[in-house]
Amino acid sequence: MKKIAVGSLLLACFALGSLFLLGGCGGGENGGSSVMVSIQKIQDTYYDVVMDYTDRTSKEMGEALAREILQVVPDYESIADSLLEDQFNLLASNDLPPDFPTALSRAQAILPKVPQEYLDELEGMQEIFSFDKDVLGDGRLSKNELAILQVFQDVLRPTQCSGVAAFGESSATGKTVLGRNLDWDALPRNDISKLHAVTTMKNGKKSIVMVHLLGTLTPDSAYNDEKIFGAFLDAETGAPYPVDLSAKRSYSLDFRYALENMSTIQEMVDFMKTKEYAFNHLVFMADENSAGVLEQNIGSPGRGFRRADSQLREGVFWNVPDAVATVNDYRLPGNYVYPDDDPSDNNRWGTYRTLLSSQLARGAKIDVDKMKGIAGYFGTDGNAYTSGAVFLSNRIVTVQSIILRMDTLEMWVHFSPVGTGPMPLNPTYLRIRTPLETQSEL
């Protein structure tokens, strides 16, 4: 494949590099009385990562992670570089911005406002990943390529996602059970499927679990030891990317900070809804007793947190008690209204409403197994446009589908399989146990 030479645009103003969360297949860096980083490849499907911050600095952790990457995944640089190359090629083929230098410029503007401990982790990673040329397709990762990978949501924009939750009278236990689908473009080499990871960051009261891509410190989907869950969804409005980034922050890393340092959904909402971000987005959130969606239509009077009983904009109906759903659009009054020429969002919204309502009408309250059937609904063809599928296997594919019971932290995850053939219509959910679930049982 043709290589994209983008120069050697180094981030000299501060120590940037990777935010990589990796380790080895049982190896790990020893320090103090415990293993700093432990990694296991599970069923040849995902990496189970445990990071122990006890008596370690953030920079030490960053360096240990990088060393584990090289030990456990020797071809990691090639995989991640290939992923970036395919993503930029896809944008270019559709005449969409940005190119690599533009994305890098965005990252350089946003990353200095990231909490210092995360930049320290980056600096540690730079000790190991420090290739001095930015050439997509060369099988190497430069500091700049790693930086873009870490703030992907803030500089490139992801694609589709969705989420659904039942709680209270709609839940079999009275506690929240949720489904979250992470959807992505079907890239030619499907490198995303080689990078599935479940990472536990053990750091006292700042401990969190992230379901994401191996090598990122950003929580695509995550929960903390206070049993609060959060996940990101795209919600573009067609507005141009802002020119002035002086006040713009990283919403993915701000949410990691919120998970690590706050104990209620309301605290997190209050923290994030006042910040400035370059891309509009949604944050699907849940605790043991409720769920909702932070609709981040930046600058809109409707920006705010949507709950099950929130008033919705004119023409939008939900009417499912003690349940919420979200697709890639806004439902609160005053926010951006999408044109009707793209049925994907309304189709998926309708699917969630219909599936929940039909179960509840029969007196069958929602439990983990029923939520698997809802989040795993593939319609007739895995296509949201034609059959209202929420589990996707067409041009957009569901790369991770998470089922989580919030009171016990029982978790099941479908990970898209490695390979360049068609994605499966049906999800295969694996039972995932983490140290935080074990801790919650004590």
TILO-956448 format. One line per 2 residues: number of its first residue (from 0); for each residue x, y, z of C-alpha. Coordinates in pm, whole numbers. Layout:
NUM> X:Y:Z  ...
REM end
This chain:
0> 0:0:0  124:347:-75
2> 295:509:219  200:853:340
4> 507:1058:425  416:1331:666
6> 750:1461:778  912:1467:1115
8> 682:1702:1302  800:1646:1658
10> 613:1767:1961  901:1961:2107
12> 692:2194:2322  625:1922:2579
14> 679:1554:2630  421:1380:2417
16> 422:1029:2295  195:740:2361
18> -59:673:2626  -15:302:2587
20> -169:58:2830  13:-256:2746
22> 206:-529:2909  312:-881:2854
24> 164:-1224:2844  238:-1281:3209
26> 566:-1092:3209  538:-757:3381
28> 776:-503:3530  863:-570:3891
30> 888:-282:4132  826:-271:4506
32> 628:-570:4629  394:-622:4332
34> 404:-652:3955  370:-312:3793
36> 214:-434:3467  59:-773:3402
38> -86:-879:3067  -250:-1201:2956
40> -390:-1287:2614  -729:-1448:2676
42> -873:-1703:2431  -671:-1537:2156
44> -939:-1266:2166  -841:-980:2400
46> -567:-865:2634  -634:-867:3007
48> -423:-583:3147  -362:-501:3513
50> -161:-193:3609  -64:-148:3973
52> 20:213:4059  119:135:4419
54> 433:336:4505  502:414:4138
56> 519:745:3964  320:804:3648
58> 639:831:3445  762:496:3581
60> 432:340:3485  455:481:3135
62> 800:337:3079  701:-1:3223
64> 401:-14:2990  614:59:2687
66> 863:-213:2775  579:-461:2816
68> 443:-367:2476  769:-466:2312
70> 794:-784:2514  440:-913:2465
72> 332:-769:2131  648:-743:1921
74> 450:-633:1616  244:-374:1806
76> 405:-81:1628  321:-233:1291
78> -43:-299:1391  -102:49:1534
80> 75:218:1243  -137:18:999
82> -455:119:1184  -366:486:1155
84> -271:451:790  -604:287:704
86> -798:551:897  -629:841:720
88> -662:665:383  -1036:626:444
90> -1071:995:520  -873:1091:211
92> -1075:860:-16  -1393:1035:97
94> -1240:1384:66  -1274:1433:442
96> -1037:1619:673  -805:1605:846
98> -473:1495:700  -193:1390:932
100> -27:1733:981  -367:1888:1061
102> -450:1612:1310  -109:1658:1469
104> -161:2032:1501  -491:1965:1678
106> -326:1720:1917  -51:1968:1996
108> -311:2228:2087  -527:1999:2304
110> -277:1782:2491  -114:2055:2704
112> -446:2085:2890  -446:1715:2983
114> -388:1647:3359  -19:1639:3440
116> -12:1279:3557  -125:1165:3212
118> 146:1371:3044  395:1211:3282
120> 278:871:3163  334:991:2808
122> 683:1104:2892  762:760:3028
124> 632:602:2709  852:832:2504
126> 1156:673:2660  1071:359:2463
128> 860:468:2165  1060:746:2008
130> 1089:680:1636  1197:1005:1476
132> 997:1000:1150  622:1028:1088
134> 564:789:797  232:609:797
136> 279:258:664  644:211:767
138> 561:-24:1055  698:212:1318
140> 532:449:1564  667:797:1611
142> 586:1015:1911  343:1209:1698
144> 162:902:1567  120:778:1922
146> -11:1114:2036  -279:1116:1765
148> -384:762:1857  -440:871:2217
150> -665:1168:2137  -833:1004:1839
152> -1180:1118:1952  -1065:1478:1987
154> -880:1520:1656  -1023:1265:1408
156> -1375:1180:1535  -1501:822:1572
158> -1808:695:1389  -2121:530:1528
160> -2206:383:1869  -2515:320:2081
162> -2621:236:2435  -2922:118:2634
164> -2997:66:3005  -3281:-62:3222
166> -3314:-2:3595  -3573:31:3872
168> -3907:-128:3777  -3779:-226:3433
170> -3488:-430:3570  -3516:-787:3695
172> -3312:-694:4004  -3418:-332:4039
174> -3057:-238:3963  -2910:-112:3638
176> -2816:-348:3357  -2680:-192:3039
178> -2561:-261:2687  -2301:-51:2506
180> -2195:-103:2144  -1871:50:2016
182> -1896:82:1638  -1622:168:1389
184> -1554:190:1019  -1481:-148:862
186> -1117:-77:779  -940:-292:517
188> -699:-474:750  -928:-482:1055
190> -637:-396:1286  -876:-282:1559
192> -970:-645:1621  -608:-725:1707
194> -607:-466:1987  -902:-549:2212
196> -817:-492:2578  -975:-487:2922
198> -750:-280:3146  -771:-250:3524
200> -584:47:3669  -531:-35:4038
202> -476:297:4211  -660:297:4544
204> -981:501:4526  -883:608:4174
206> -912:252:4038  -1097:205:3709
208> -1162:-63:3446  -1152:28:3077
210> -1274:-174:2778  -1089:-19:2487
212> -801:-70:2246  -468:-204:2362
214> -226:82:2381  -460:363:2482
216> -516:531:2815  -849:671:2704
218> -1170:509:2834  -1390:436:2532
220> -1601:243:2785  -1513:228:3154
222> -1633:204:3512  -1483:296:3850
224> -1482:149:4199  -1787:361:4285
226> -1977:155:4023  -2021:439:3777
228> -2001:355:3408  -1936:585:3113
230> -1890:550:2737  -1851:792:2445
232> -2061:829:2133  -2014:1049:1832
234> -2277:1318:1766  -2156:1547:1490
236> -2359:1845:1377  -2176:1937:1058
238> -2011:2232:1229  -1653:2293:1112
240> -1367:2201:1341  -1286:2513:1547
242> -990:2725:1447  -921:2852:1797
244> -830:2557:2021  -693:2762:2310
246> -978:2659:2541  -1047:2314:2393
248> -979:2007:2604  -971:1629:2557
250> -1313:1493:2650  -1187:1134:2666
252> -913:1217:2915  -1137:1454:3108
254> -1375:1164:3158  -1093:940:3275
256> -1010:1212:3530  -1375:1224:3637
258> -1392:847:3683  -1074:848:3889
260> -1162:1142:4111  -1542:1170:4142
262> -1799:948:4309  -2136:1041:4154
264> -2278:1085:3807  -2389:1437:3895
266> -2033:1540:3987  -1908:1410:3654
268> -2186:1581:3460  -2120:1912:3637
270> -1749:1878:3559  -1781:1797:3189
272> -2080:2006:3081  -1896:2331:3151
274> -1582:2245:2955  -1496:2336:2597
276> -1434:2054:2348  -1359:2058:1977
278> -1609:1787:1882  -1970:1756:1993
280> -2033:1418:2152  -2243:1213:2394
282> -2149:1041:2720  -2367:742:2811
284> -2354:707:3192  -2495:472:3454
286> -2472:378:3819  -2649:107:4019
288> -2980:290:4028  -3015:493:3709
290> -2868:588:3372  -2868:882:3136
292> -2691:1059:2853  -2484:1377:2871
294> -2566:1552:2543  -2261:1762:2467
296> -2386:1987:2187  -2122:2248:2268
298> -2262:2601:2288  -2624:2488:2263
300> -2886:2590:2522  -2999:2227:2523
302> -2662:2091:2635  -2727:1880:2943
304> -2802:1542:3097  -3095:1341:2960
306> -3267:1107:3203  -3549:857:3156
308> -3812:1117:3245  -3657:1416:3066
310> -3872:1620:2833  -3767:1539:2476
312> -3775:1765:2174  -4091:1791:1970
314> -4170:1484:1764  -3948:1246:1967
316> -4111:972:2173  -3970:722:2420
318> -4231:623:2679  -4034:333:2827
320> -4031:364:3208  -3702:332:3395
322> -3495:293:3080  -3283:507:2849
324> -3120:461:2510  -2885:664:2299
326> -2773:662:1938  -2563:924:1755
328> -2794:1220:1790  -2954:1461:2036
330> -3295:1419:2192  -3315:1712:2437
332> -3495:2032:2333  -3266:2305:2204
334> -2999:2076:2065  -2913:2010:1701
336> -3183:1830:1502  -3056:1590:1237
338> -3212:1592:888  -3440:1305:794
340> -3222:1185:505  -3021:956:734
342> -3254:698:896  -2983:519:1094
344> -3035:702:1422  -3415:693:1421
346> -3411:327:1321  -3184:226:1608
348> -3372:447:1856  -3693:274:1747
350> -3530:-68:1780  -3431:-6:2141
352> -3776:131:2227  -3954:-162:2062
354> -3736:-434:2211  -3759:-294:2563
356> -4132:-229:2541  -4212:-575:2404
358> -4026:-743:2690  -4185:-527:2956
360> -4535:-567:2807  -4503:-942:2862
362> -4400:-887:3222  -4043:-998:3143
364> -3816:-750:3315  -3468:-693:3178
366> -3180:-906:3304  -2834:-978:3163
368> -2954:-1240:2915  -3235:-1022:2783
370> -2996:-730:2750  -2771:-949:2535
372> -3064:-998:2299  -3131:-623:2288
374> -2775:-493:2241  -2703:-789:2012
376> -3001:-730:1784  -2878:-755:1424
378> -3207:-714:1237  -3193:-912:915
380> -2859:-796:779  -2656:-616:1046
382> -2743:-284:885  -2904:3:1078
384> -3027:170:760  -3221:-123:619
386> -3331:-332:919  -3276:-121:1229
388> -2987:-332:1353  -2800:-205:1660
390> -2536:-480:1641  -2369:-388:1312
392> -2173:-593:1059  -2191:-391:742
394> -1989:-84:638  -1992:10:1006
396> -1920:-280:1243  -1968:-332:1614
398> -1616:-396:1736  -1710:-429:2105
400> -2050:-496:2262  -2058:-473:2642
402> -2323:-606:2878  -2275:-488:3237
404> -2475:-540:3555  -2391:-238:3766
406> -2463:-373:4116  -2231:-674:4086
408> -2012:-558:3792  -2085:-882:3610
410> -1960:-812:3257  -1990:-982:2920
412> -1817:-853:2607  -1830:-940:2238
414> -1502:-861:2063  -1494:-849:1683
416> -1280:-1133:1546  -945:-1091:1372
418> -949:-1127:996  -1056:-942:684
420> -1365:-1148:603  -1725:-1051:679
422> -1803:-974:1043  -2047:-1211:1218
424> -2416:-1122:1232  -2448:-1264:1585
426> -2240:-1146:1879  -2046:-1394:2090
428> -2036:-1267:2447  -1748:-1372:2671
430> -1769:-1355:3051  -1508:-1104:3171
432> -1398:-1092:3536  -1189:-802:3665
434> -1026:-720:4000  -1291:-454:4065
436> -1569:-711:4027  -1389:-941:4269
438> -1347:-651:4510  -1719:-567:4491
440> -1803:-921:4604  -1608:-893:4930
REM end
